[in-house]
Each structure stands twice: as C-alpha cells, then as structure tokens.
C-alpha cells in the first residue's frame, strides 16, 4: 500500500471515529449539550483535528444524519420485500414506523431537529435513497390507490408515518391517556386504516 493510500485510509478511519462518537454523544447527551470540544475530548484529539474534517457542528450532524438514513434504507431493503406492490407498500410504511419506535433519538436527528438542515444548500441528498425507495414502491401500485400522482401519494404516506412517529417521540399522544404499548398499537392500527382508506 502506497503512502497516499495509507493516508486516505487513515482519513476515512478518522471520519468514522468522529461520526460514531458524535452520534453517540448527540443521542445520549443531546445535540445542544454536545460541542466539538466535547467530541474531541472523547476521542482524545484536539478540536482543531475535527475542524480539519468538518467546518462546524451542524455539518458534522449532517454527516451523522447521513449514517442514520443509511440504517433506515437497510431496514427498507430488509423488511419491504414482497413482490406484490400493495403488500410491499404496507411493509414499507410499517418498516418506517418500526424504525421510529426502535430508534427515537436517531429519528429526532433525521427528521425533527432543524440543525443538520443548516448544512444543506438546495437538495437534501441524505434522504434521497429512502425517498426513492418509497417512490419506486408506490409507482407500481398507483392504479390501486386513490391518488393520481406518485409524488402526492408518496408525500401523503410519508406525512402519515412522520406525523405518527413525531407525536409518539415527543410524547404528545399522552393526551389520549394510553400507556406506551397502547400507543404503539394505536399507531399500527392507524397505519393499517390509512392504507385501507387510500385503496380504490
């Protein structure tokens, strides 16, 4: 291995260390309470080293967000596998909700916390693969849905999943006087009912 190859490998390993540590601290300590200095102390490097890779905390959070989206995409690939278009759509929406149940802190970083979006100019490439998966899943079953446009259908279904999980994560469903297990069951039932209602 040449010197340039070794240096590139070392850079990638450092990025991986920074991102992994930042993700852990953002989740357990909170984004606002975590600083570049805190992260540097955790990995036993100077803050200047992190600034060689990321210009600020928002940009670093955006990288962390990207890693989280990679996990969501893996979940889609694993859990939305049916060859039947409508069944695959159902699997996809349930996979999305399940991800939110199992990874509420990651979901918060991905979809609720505004800070990572400050690192974005126009597009949002972090979400591209996941949204494309949704769009490609919906398109083959459009003739079975009460929508005329795949984009409108995708946004509607995404909004349903996001709204339910956001209410759950931020503990707003407590207004219904249900325990955690009952809330999860209600969300699952709501997903099923929505899917039933949007079918022709």
Backbone torsions as a table, in degrees:
resi	resn	phi	psi	omega
1	UNK	NA	130.6	-179.0
2	UNK	-76.4	170.7	-179.1
3	UNK	-62.0	-43.1	-178.6
4	UNK	-64.4	-38.9	178.3
5	UNK	-64.6	-41.5	-179.5
6	UNK	-65.6	-41.3	179.7
7	UNK	-64.6	-39.6	179.3
8	UNK	-66.0	-40.3	178.1
9	UNK	-63.3	-41.5	179.5
10	UNK	-64.6	-37.8	177.4
11	UNK	-63.2	-44.3	-179.5
12	UNK	-65.6	-37.9	178.0
13	UNK	-66.0	-37.8	178.1
14	UNK	-67.6	-43.1	177.1
15	UNK	-58.8	-44.2	179.6
16	UNK	-62.0	-40.8	178.6
17	UNK	-65.1	-44.6	-179.5
18	UNK	-63.8	-48.5	-177.6
19	UNK	-63.2	-44.8	-179.7
20	UNK	-62.1	-42.5	179.6
21	UNK	-68.2	-43.3	179.6
22	UNK	-62.3	-43.5	179.3
23	UNK	-59.3	-46.4	179.9
24	UNK	-60.9	-42.3	-178.1
25	UNK	-73.8	-38.0	177.4
26	UNK	-61.3	-39.6	-178.2
27	UNK	-72.0	-47.6	-172.7
28	UNK	-86.5	-32.0	-177.8
29	UNK	-104.6	-17.2	-177.0
30	UNK	94.7	146.8	-177.0
31	UNK	-63.2	-45.5	-175.8
32	UNK	-64.7	-33.6	-177.0
33	UNK	-85.1	-8.5	-179.5
34	UNK	-97.9	131.5	178.6
35	UNK	-121.2	165.4	175.7
36	UNK	-58.6	-38.5	179.3
37	UNK	-63.2	-42.2	178.0
38	UNK	-59.9	-44.2	-179.4
39	UNK	-64.1	-42.8	179.6
40	UNK	-60.9	-42.1	179.0
41	UNK	-63.2	-38.9	-178.2
42	UNK	-64.6	-40.4	-178.2
43	UNK	-92.6	0.7	176.5
44	UNK	63.2	44.7	172.1
45	UNK	-130.7	170.3	178.2
46	UNK	-82.3	154.1	175.8
47	UNK	-56.0	-32.9	-179.5
48	UNK	-59.2	-33.0	179.4
49	UNK	-64.1	-42.4	179.7
50	UNK	-66.4	-36.9	179.8
51	UNK	-68.1	-14.8	173.4
52	UNK	-69.9	-23.4	-176.7
53	UNK	-105.5	-34.1	-176.6
54	UNK	-136.2	133.7	-174.5
55	UNK	-72.8	-27.4	178.9
56	UNK	-161.2	179.8	-176.5
57	UNK	-67.2	-34.8	179.1
58	UNK	-62.5	-42.4	179.3
59	UNK	-65.8	-38.3	177.0
60	UNK	-65.3	-42.5	178.0
61	UNK	-62.7	-35.9	177.8
62	UNK	-61.8	-38.6	176.3
63	UNK	-66.2	-41.3	177.3
64	UNK	-61.9	-42.1	178.3
65	UNK	-59.1	-40.3	178.3
66	UNK	-60.6	-40.3	177.4
67	UNK	-64.4	-38.6	179.1
68	UNK	-65.2	-40.0	178.2
69	UNK	-66.1	-32.1	175.7
70	UNK	-62.5	-37.2	178.0
71	UNK	-68.8	-39.2	177.9
72	UNK	-63.6	-42.8	-179.8
73	UNK	-62.8	-40.1	177.1
74	UNK	-61.7	-38.4	178.3
75	UNK	-63.8	-42.7	177.5
76	UNK	-59.4	-47.2	-178.3
77	UNK	-62.0	-34.7	-177.3
78	UNK	-79.9	-36.5	-169.1
79	UNK	-106.8	-18.2	177.7
80	UNK	-109.4	83.6	-170.0
81	UNK	-123.1	-2.6	-175.9
82	UNK	-61.9	148.1	175.5
83	UNK	-85.5	-12.8	175.6
84	UNK	-84.3	121.9	-174.2
85	UNK	-54.6	-47.1	-178.1
86	UNK	-68.9	-39.2	178.9
87	UNK	-65.3	-37.4	178.1
88	UNK	-65.4	-39.2	177.4
89	UNK	-62.3	-42.6	177.6
90	UNK	-62.0	-43.9	178.7
91	UNK	-61.6	-39.8	-178.4
92	UNK	-64.3	-46.7	-179.1
93	UNK	-66.1	-40.1	177.2
94	UNK	-67.1	-33.8	177.1
95	UNK	-64.9	-40.7	178.8
96	UNK	-61.5	-48.5	-179.5
97	UNK	-64.9	-41.3	178.3
98	UNK	-60.6	-40.7	177.9
99	UNK	-59.4	-43.0	178.5
100	UNK	-64.4	-39.4	176.8
101	UNK	-61.8	-44.8	-172.4
102	UNK	-82.8	-24.2	-176.3
103	UNK	-132.6	60.4	-176.0
104	UNK	-61.1	-35.3	-179.2
105	UNK	-71.3	-39.9	175.9
106	UNK	-64.5	-42.7	-179.9
107	UNK	-59.3	-39.6	178.2
108	UNK	-59.1	-44.6	179.3
109	UNK	-66.0	-35.9	-176.0
110	UNK	-75.7	-43.0	-167.3
111	UNK	-123.0	-17.9	-173.4
112	UNK	-109.7	-47.1	179.9
113	UNK	-66.1	130.8	-174.6
114	UNK	-79.7	-27.2	-170.0
115	UNK	-50.8	-44.2	-177.4
116	UNK	-63.7	-25.0	-178.8
117	UNK	-71.9	-13.4	175.9
118	UNK	-69.8	-17.7	-180.0
119	UNK	-90.4	1.2	-176.9
120	UNK	-103.7	138.0	178.7
121	UNK	-89.8	-69.5	-178.9
122	UNK	-121.7	-56.7	-178.8
123	UNK	-82.6	173.2	177.0
124	UNK	-133.1	71.8	-174.2
125	UNK	-60.2	-23.8	179.0
126	UNK	-55.3	-35.2	-174.2
127	UNK	-95.9	-4.6	-172.9
128	UNK	-52.9	-53.8	-175.7
129	UNK	-61.0	-44.4	-178.3
130	UNK	-65.8	-42.9	-179.5
131	UNK	-68.5	-38.1	177.7
132	UNK	-63.3	-36.1	177.0
133	UNK	-61.2	-44.6	178.2
134	UNK	-61.9	-48.2	-178.0
135	UNK	-61.8	-43.0	-179.4
136	UNK	-70.7	-25.0	177.4
137	UNK	-76.8	-37.7	-177.5
138	UNK	-74.1	-40.8	-172.7
139	UNK	-52.0	-46.6	-178.5
140	UNK	-66.9	-17.4	-179.0
141	UNK	-111.7	18.9	-179.6
142	UNK	-59.6	-34.1	-178.9
143	UNK	-68.3	-11.9	179.5
144	UNK	-102.9	-1.7	-175.6
145	UNK	-111.1	158.0	178.7
146	UNK	-87.3	45.2	176.6
147	UNK	-133.3	149.8	177.3
148	UNK	-105.7	-12.6	-177.3
149	UNK	-127.4	127.4	-179.5
150	UNK	-61.4	-33.3	178.9
151	UNK	-66.4	-43.1	177.8
152	UNK	-65.0	-41.5	178.7
153	UNK	-63.0	-43.9	-179.5
154	UNK	-62.9	-45.2	-179.2
155	UNK	-65.3	-39.5	179.9
156	UNK	-62.4	-46.2	-178.1
157	UNK	-69.8	-40.8	176.9
158	UNK	-61.2	-44.5	-178.4
159	UNK	-61.5	-38.0	178.4
160	UNK	-62.0	-53.0	-179.4
161	UNK	-60.2	-44.3	-178.7
162	UNK	-65.2	-43.4	-179.4
163	UNK	-61.0	-45.4	-179.0
164	UNK	-63.8	-46.6	-178.1
165	UNK	-68.8	-38.1	178.2
166	UNK	-62.5	-43.2	177.4
167	UNK	-62.6	-38.9	179.6
168	UNK	-67.7	-48.7	-177.3
169	UNK	-62.9	-42.1	-178.9
170	UNK	-85.0	7.9	173.4
171	UNK	61.5	32.0	179.4
172	UNK	-82.2	-19.4	-179.9
173	UNK	-72.9	-7.2	176.3
174	UNK	-58.4	-21.9	179.4
175	UNK	-59.9	-21.1	-178.6
176	UNK	-89.9	1.9	176.6
177	UNK	58.1	47.3	178.9
178	UNK	-118.0	147.3	175.0
179	UNK	-78.2	176.3	-174.7
180	UNK	-57.9	-46.9	-178.6
181	UNK	-63.1	-40.5	179.3
182	UNK	-67.3	-36.5	177.2
183	UNK	-63.3	-44.2	179.1
184	UNK	-62.1	-42.5	179.4
185	UNK	-64.3	-39.5	179.2
186	UNK	-65.4	-41.5	178.7
187	UNK	-63.0	-43.8	178.2
188	UNK	-61.0	-42.4	178.2
189	UNK	-64.7	-38.3	179.4
190	UNK	-64.5	-41.0	176.7
191	UNK	-60.0	-47.8	-179.3
192	UNK	-62.0	-40.2	-179.6
193	UNK	-68.3	-39.9	178.1
194	UNK	-63.0	-44.0	179.0
195	UNK	-61.6	-36.9	178.1
196	UNK	-66.5	-40.5	-176.1
197	UNK	-71.6	-28.2	-177.7
198	UNK	-87.4	-4.2	176.3
199	UNK	-81.2	145.6	176.9
200	UNK	-71.1	NA	NA
